[in-house]
Amino acid sequence: YWFPELSLGFQCHIPQDNKLQHIFYFKDLTVTCAILDKSYNTAQLVVYSDNQNTVDIWHSLKAHAPYNKLLIFMIDKLIQSDIEAHVFYVPGEANVIADALSHFNNKLALKLAPDLRILSFQPPHDTLGVPK
């Protein structure tokens, strides 16, 4: 994920030995981490995702059983922080920098955003729990 207004991008390696193999889970986890990362200094937050399933979860606040834990975790954090967060769909073509970061294609990300600073992040331990 990245914050264009800060020229700040984040990446995380997916553990190879982890039981989490669903790309959808990781897309949702990325949105969760972006919200957690930004929630300390804002009352309202908008996140764009190129994954319609992720957007649907955030609009309906409903998820299939394996994803409920992540959704409940995030809702609890939003309530504790008094943050209003919205997730909107953006076509993949408009999400090129985030996509480059997620694939560790830093050369492309830096070509598209030359001032971009790229950092690693570690998802909260509580969020790593969806079975295969």
SEFIMI-244278 format. One record per residue: x, y, z of N, C-alpha, C, O in turn; residue in one letter; residue number from 1. Coordinates in nm, 2 decimals. Layout:
X  Y  Z  X  Y  Z  X  Y  Z  X  Y  Z  A  NUM
...
***
This chain:
0.08  -0.12  0.00  0.00  0.00  0.00  0.09  0.12  0.00  0.21  0.12  0.03  Y  1
0.03  0.24  -0.03  0.10  0.36  -0.03  0.01  0.48  -0.01  -0.11  0.48  -0.03  W  2
0.08  0.58  0.04  0.01  0.71  0.07  0.07  0.81  -0.03  0.17  0.87  0.00  F  3
-0.01  0.84  -0.14  0.04  0.94  -0.24  0.08  1.07  -0.18  0.18  1.13  -0.22  P  4
0.00  1.12  -0.09  0.02  1.26  -0.03  0.15  1.26  0.05  0.21  1.37  0.07  E  5
0.20  1.15  0.09  0.33  1.14  0.17  0.44  1.09  0.09  0.56  1.08  0.14  L  6
0.41  1.04  -0.03  0.51  0.97  -0.11  0.58  0.86  -0.03  0.70  0.85  -0.03  S  7
0.49  0.78  0.03  0.54  0.67  0.12  0.47  0.54  0.08  0.35  0.53  0.08  L  8
0.55  0.44  0.05  0.50  0.31  0.02  0.55  0.20  0.12  0.65  0.22  0.18  G  9
0.47  0.10  0.12  0.50  -0.01  0.22  0.49  -0.15  0.15  0.40  -0.16  0.06  F  10
0.57  -0.24  0.19  0.57  -0.37  0.14  0.59  -0.47  0.25  0.64  -0.44  0.36  Q  11
0.53  -0.60  0.23  0.55  -0.70  0.33  0.56  -0.83  0.25  0.48  -0.86  0.16  C  12
0.66  -0.91  0.29  0.67  -1.05  0.23  0.57  -1.14  0.29  0.55  -1.14  0.41  H  13
0.51  -1.22  0.21  0.41  -1.32  0.26  0.49  -1.44  0.30  0.57  -1.49  0.22  I  14
0.47  -1.49  0.43  0.55  -1.60  0.47  0.52  -1.72  0.39  0.40  -1.76  0.37  P  15
0.62  -1.79  0.34  0.61  -1.91  0.25  0.55  -2.03  0.33  0.47  -2.11  0.27  Q  16
0.58  -2.04  0.46  0.53  -2.15  0.53  0.39  -2.12  0.60  0.34  -2.21  0.67  D  17
0.34  -2.01  0.57  0.21  -1.97  0.63  0.10  -2.05  0.56  0.10  -2.08  0.45  N  18
-0.01  -2.08  0.64  -0.12  -2.15  0.59  -0.21  -2.05  0.51  -0.31  -2.10  0.45  K  19
-0.18  -1.93  0.51  -0.26  -1.83  0.44  -0.22  -1.82  0.29  -0.11  -1.77  0.26  L  20
-0.31  -1.87  0.21  -0.27  -1.88  0.06  -0.37  -1.80  -0.02  -0.35  -1.80  -0.14  Q  21
-0.47  -1.74  0.03  -0.57  -1.68  -0.04  -0.53  -1.53  -0.07  -0.51  -1.45  0.02  H  22
-0.51  -1.50  -0.20  -0.48  -1.36  -0.24  -0.58  -1.26  -0.19  -0.54  -1.15  -0.15  I  23
-0.70  -1.30  -0.19  -0.81  -1.21  -0.14  -0.78  -1.17  0.01  -0.80  -1.06  0.05  F  24
-0.74  -1.27  0.09  -0.71  -1.24  0.23  -0.60  -1.13  0.24  -0.61  -1.04  0.32  Y  25
-0.50  -1.15  0.16  -0.39  -1.05  0.17  -0.43  -0.92  0.11  -0.38  -0.81  0.16  F  26
-0.52  -0.91  0.02  -0.57  -0.78  -0.03  -0.64  -0.71  0.08  -0.63  -0.59  0.11  K  27
-0.73  -0.79  0.15  -0.80  -0.73  0.27  -0.71  -0.69  0.38  -0.73  -0.59  0.44  D  28
-0.61  -0.78  0.40  -0.51  -0.75  0.51  -0.43  -0.62  0.48  -0.40  -0.54  0.57  L  29
-0.40  -0.59  0.35  -0.34  -0.47  0.31  -0.42  -0.35  0.34  -0.37  -0.25  0.39  T  30
-0.55  -0.36  0.31  -0.64  -0.24  0.34  -0.64  -0.22  0.49  -0.64  -0.11  0.54  V  31
-0.65  -0.33  0.57  -0.65  -0.32  0.71  -0.52  -0.25  0.76  -0.53  -0.16  0.85  T  32
-0.41  -0.29  0.71  -0.28  -0.23  0.76  -0.27  -0.09  0.72  -0.22  -0.01  0.79  C  33
-0.32  -0.05  0.60  -0.32  0.09  0.56  -0.40  0.17  0.65  -0.36  0.28  0.69  A  34
-0.52  0.12  0.69  -0.61  0.19  0.78  -0.54  0.21  0.92  -0.54  0.31  0.98  I  35
-0.48  0.10  0.97  -0.42  0.10  1.10  -0.30  0.20  1.10  -0.28  0.27  1.19  L  36
-0.23  0.20  0.99  -0.11  0.29  0.97  -0.15  0.44  0.97  -0.07  0.52  1.03  D  37
-0.26  0.47  0.91  -0.30  0.61  0.90  -0.39  0.66  1.01  -0.41  0.78  1.02  K  38
-0.45  0.56  1.08  -0.56  0.60  1.17  -0.51  0.68  1.29  -0.60  0.74  1.36  S  39
-0.38  0.69  1.32  -0.34  0.77  1.44  -0.35  0.92  1.42  -0.35  0.99  1.52  Y  40
-0.37  0.97  1.30  -0.37  1.11  1.29  -0.49  1.16  1.20  -0.47  1.27  1.14  N  41
-0.59  1.09  1.19  -0.70  1.13  1.11  -0.84  1.08  1.16  -0.84  0.98  1.23  T  42
-0.94  1.16  1.14  -1.08  1.11  1.18  -1.15  1.04  1.07  -1.24  0.96  1.09  A  43
-1.11  1.07  0.94  -1.17  1.01  0.83  -1.06  0.96  0.73  -0.96  1.02  0.72  Q  44
-1.09  0.85  0.67  -0.99  0.79  0.59  -1.06  0.72  0.47  -1.16  0.65  0.48  L  45
-1.00  0.74  0.35  -1.05  0.67  0.23  -0.93  0.58  0.18  -0.82  0.63  0.17  V  46
-0.96  0.46  0.15  -0.87  0.36  0.09  -0.92  0.31  -0.04  -1.04  0.29  -0.05  V  47
-0.84  0.30  -0.14  -0.88  0.25  -0.27  -0.81  0.11  -0.29  -0.70  0.09  -0.26  Y  48
-0.89  0.02  -0.34  -0.85  -0.11  -0.37  -0.89  -0.16  -0.51  -1.00  -0.12  -0.55  S  49
-0.81  -0.23  -0.57  -0.85  -0.29  -0.70  -0.91  -0.43  -0.69  -0.92  -0.50  -0.79  D  50
-0.95  -0.46  -0.57  -1.01  -0.59  -0.55  -1.16  -0.57  -0.50  -1.18  -0.52  -0.39  N  51
-1.25  -0.61  -0.59  -1.39  -0.58  -0.56  -1.44  -0.66  -0.44  -1.52  -0.61  -0.36  Q  52
-1.39  -0.78  -0.41  -1.43  -0.85  -0.29  -1.39  -0.78  -0.17  -1.47  -0.78  -0.07  N  53
-1.28  -0.72  -0.17  -1.23  -0.64  -0.05  -1.33  -0.52  -0.03  -1.37  -0.49  0.08  T  54
-1.36  -0.45  -0.14  -1.45  -0.34  -0.13  -1.59  -0.38  -0.08  -1.65  -0.32  0.01  V  55
-1.63  -0.49  -0.13  -1.76  -0.55  -0.09  -1.77  -0.58  0.06  -1.87  -0.55  0.13  D  56
-1.66  -0.64  0.12  -1.66  -0.66  0.26  -1.67  -0.54  0.34  -1.74  -0.53  0.44  I  57
-1.60  -0.43  0.30  -1.60  -0.31  0.37  -1.74  -0.23  0.36  -1.78  -0.16  0.45  W  58
-1.80  -0.25  0.25  -1.94  -0.19  0.23  -2.04  -0.26  0.31  -2.13  -0.20  0.37  H  59
-2.04  -0.40  0.31  -2.14  -0.48  0.37  -2.11  -0.51  0.52  -2.20  -0.54  0.60  S  60
-1.98  -0.50  0.56  -1.94  -0.54  0.69  -1.97  -0.69  0.71  -2.01  -0.73  0.83  L  61
-1.97  -0.77  0.61  -2.00  -0.91  0.61  -1.89  -0.98  0.54  -1.84  -0.94  0.43  K  62
-1.85  -1.10  0.60  -1.74  -1.18  0.53  -1.77  -1.32  0.55  -1.84  -1.36  0.65  A  63
-1.72  -1.41  0.47  -1.72  -1.55  0.49  -1.65  -1.59  0.62  -1.56  -1.51  0.66  H  64
-1.68  -1.69  0.68  -1.63  -1.73  0.81  -1.47  -1.71  0.83  -1.43  -1.66  0.93  A  65
-1.39  -1.76  0.73  -1.25  -1.74  0.75  -1.20  -1.60  0.76  -1.09  -1.57  0.81  P  66
-1.28  -1.50  0.70  -1.23  -1.37  0.70  -1.30  -1.28  0.81  -1.26  -1.16  0.83  Y  67
-1.39  -1.34  0.88  -1.46  -1.26  0.99  -1.36  -1.21  1.09  -1.38  -1.10  1.14  N  68
-1.26  -1.29  1.13  -1.17  -1.25  1.24  -1.10  -1.12  1.20  -1.08  -1.03  1.28  K  69
-1.05  -1.11  1.07  -0.99  -0.99  1.03  -1.08  -0.87  1.02  -1.04  -0.76  1.07  L  70
-1.20  -0.89  0.98  -1.30  -0.78  0.97  -1.34  -0.73  1.11  -1.34  -0.61  1.14  L  71
-1.36  -0.83  1.21  -1.39  -0.79  1.34  -1.27  -0.72  1.41  -1.29  -0.62  1.48  I  72
-1.15  -0.76  1.38  -1.03  -0.70  1.43  -1.03  -0.55  1.39  -1.01  -0.46  1.47  F  73
-1.05  -0.53  1.26  -1.05  -0.39  1.21  -1.16  -0.31  1.26  -1.14  -0.19  1.29  M  74
-1.28  -0.36  1.27  -1.39  -0.28  1.32  -1.37  -0.24  1.46  -1.39  -0.13  1.50  I  75
-1.31  -0.33  1.54  -1.28  -0.30  1.68  -1.18  -0.18  1.69  -1.19  -0.09  1.77  D  76
-1.08  -0.19  1.60  -0.98  -0.08  1.60  -1.04  0.05  1.56  -1.01  0.16  1.61  K  77
-1.13  0.05  1.46  -1.19  0.17  1.41  -1.28  0.23  1.53  -1.28  0.35  1.55  L  78
-1.35  0.15  1.60  -1.44  0.20  1.71  -1.35  0.25  1.82  -1.38  0.36  1.87  I  79
-1.24  0.18  1.85  -1.15  0.23  1.96  -1.09  0.37  1.92  -1.07  0.45  2.01  Q  80
-1.06  0.39  1.79  -0.99  0.51  1.75  -1.09  0.62  1.71  -1.05  0.73  1.68  S  81
-1.22  0.59  1.70  -1.32  0.68  1.65  -1.28  0.73  1.51  -1.29  0.85  1.48  D  82
-1.25  0.63  1.42  -1.21  0.66  1.29  -1.33  0.62  1.19  -1.39  0.52  1.21  I  83
-1.35  0.70  1.09  -1.45  0.67  0.99  -1.37  0.63  0.87  -1.30  0.72  0.81  E  84
-1.38  0.51  0.82  -1.30  0.46  0.71  -1.39  0.41  0.60  -1.50  0.35  0.62  A  85
-1.36  0.44  0.47  -1.43  0.40  0.36  -1.33  0.33  0.26  -1.22  0.38  0.24  H  86
-1.38  0.23  0.19  -1.30  0.16  0.09  -1.37  0.16  -0.04  -1.49  0.12  -0.05  V  87
-1.30  0.21  -0.14  -1.36  0.23  -0.27  -1.28  0.15  -0.38  -1.16  0.13  -0.36  F  88
-1.35  0.11  -0.48  -1.29  0.03  -0.59  -1.22  0.13  -0.68  -1.27  0.24  -0.71  Y  89
-1.10  0.09  -0.73  -1.02  0.16  -0.83  -0.98  0.05  -0.93  -0.92  -0.05  -0.89  V  90
-0.99  0.08  -1.06  -0.94  -0.02  -1.16  -0.79  -0.04  -1.14  -0.72  0.05  -1.10  P  91
-0.75  -0.16  -1.17  -0.61  -0.20  -1.16  -0.52  -0.10  -1.24  -0.41  -0.08  -1.19  G  92
-0.56  -0.05  -1.35  -0.48  0.04  -1.43  -0.45  0.17  -1.35  -0.35  0.24  -1.38  E  93
-0.54  0.20  -1.26  -0.52  0.33  -1.18  -0.45  0.30  -1.05  -0.44  0.39  -0.96  A  94
-0.42  0.17  -1.03  -0.36  0.13  -0.90  -0.22  0.08  -0.92  -0.17  -0.02  -0.85  N  95
-0.15  0.13  -1.02  -0.02  0.07  -1.07  0.09  0.08  -0.96  0.17  -0.02  -0.95  V  96
0.10  0.18  -0.89  0.21  0.20  -0.79  0.18  0.10  -0.68  0.28  0.03  -0.63  I  97
0.06  0.09  -0.63  0.03  -0.01  -0.52  0.06  -0.15  -0.57  0.11  -0.24  -0.50  A  98
0.02  -0.18  -0.70  0.05  -0.31  -0.75  0.20  -0.34  -0.77  0.24  -0.45  -0.73  D  99
0.27  -0.24  -0.81  0.42  -0.26  -0.82  0.48  -0.29  -0.68  0.56  -0.37  -0.67  A  100
0.43  -0.22  -0.58  0.48  -0.24  -0.45  0.45  -0.38  -0.40  0.53  -0.45  -0.34  L  101
0.33  -0.42  -0.43  0.29  -0.56  -0.38  0.37  -0.67  -0.44  0.38  -0.78  -0.39  S  102
0.42  -0.64  -0.56  0.50  -0.74  -0.63  0.65  -0.72  -0.62  0.73  -0.78  -0.69  H  103
0.68  -0.62  -0.53  0.82  -0.59  -0.51  0.89  -0.54  -0.64  1.01  -0.56  -0.65  F  104
0.82  -0.48  -0.72  0.87  -0.42  -0.84  0.90  -0.27  -0.81  0.84  -0.18  -0.86  N  105
1.00  -0.25  -0.73  1.04  -0.12  -0.68  1.09  -0.03  -0.79  1.07  0.09  -0.79  N  106
1.15  -0.09  -0.89  1.20  -0.01  -1.01  1.09  0.06  -1.07  1.09  0.18  -1.10  K  107
0.98  -0.01  -1.10  0.86  0.05  -1.16  0.79  0.15  -1.07  0.76  0.26  -1.11  L  108
0.78  0.12  -0.94  0.72  0.21  -0.85  0.79  0.34  -0.84  0.73  0.45  -0.84  A  109
0.93  0.33  -0.84  1.01  0.45  -0.83  1.01  0.53  -0.96  1.03  0.65  -0.97  L  110
0.99  0.46  -1.07  0.98  0.53  -1.20  0.85  0.61  -1.21  0.85  0.72  -1.26  K  111
0.74  0.55  -1.15  0.61  0.62  -1.15  0.60  0.73  -1.05  0.53  0.83  -1.07  L  112
0.67  0.71  -0.94  0.67  0.81  -0.83  0.82  0.83  -0.78  0.85  0.76  -0.68  A  113
0.90  0.91  -0.85  1.04  0.92  -0.82  1.07  0.96  -0.67  1.18  0.92  -0.62  P  114
0.98  1.03  -0.60  1.01  1.07  -0.47  0.96  0.96  -0.36  0.97  0.99  -0.24  D  115
0.91  0.85  -0.41  0.86  0.75  -0.32  0.96  0.69  -0.23  1.07  0.65  -0.27  L  116
0.93  0.69  -0.10  1.01  0.62  -0.01  0.95  0.49  0.03  0.83  0.49  0.06  R  117
1.02  0.38  0.02  0.96  0.24  0.03  1.01  0.18  0.16  1.13  0.17  0.19  I  118
0.92  0.14  0.25  0.95  0.08  0.38  0.88  -0.05  0.38  0.78  -0.08  0.31  L  119
0.93  -0.14  0.47  0.86  -0.27  0.50  0.76  -0.25  0.61  0.78  -0.16  0.69  S  120
0.67  -0.34  0.62  0.58  -0.34  0.73  0.55  -0.48  0.77  0.56  -0.58  0.70  F  121
0.51  -0.50  0.90  0.47  -0.63  0.95  0.32  -0.62  0.99  0.29  -0.54  1.08  Q  122
0.23  -0.71  0.94  0.09  -0.70  0.98  0.08  -0.74  1.13  0.17  -0.81  1.18  P  123
-0.02  -0.68  1.20  -0.04  -0.72  1.34  -0.05  -0.87  1.35  -0.12  -0.94  1.27  P  124
0.01  -0.93  1.45  0.01  -1.07  1.47  -0.13  -1.13  1.48  -0.16  -1.24  1.43  H  125
-0.22  -1.05  1.53  -0.36  -1.09  1.55  -0.43  -1.12  1.41  -0.53  -1.18  1.41  D  126
-0.38  -1.06  1.31  -0.44  -1.07  1.18  -0.39  -1.19  1.09  -0.45  -1.21  0.98  T  127
-0.30  -1.26  1.14  -0.24  -1.37  1.06  -0.31  -1.50  1.11  -0.24  -1.58  1.17  L  128
-0.43  -1.52  1.07  -0.50  -1.64  1.12  -0.61  -1.71  1.03  -0.69  -1.78  1.08  G  129
-0.61  -1.68  0.90  -0.70  -1.75  0.82  -0.65  -1.88  0.76  -0.54  -1.88  0.71  V  130
-0.72  -1.99  0.78  -0.67  -2.12  0.73  -0.68  -2.13  0.58  -0.75  -2.05  0.52  P  131
-0.61  -2.22  0.52  -0.60  -2.24  0.38  -0.74  -2.29  0.33  -0.75  -2.32  0.21  K  132
***
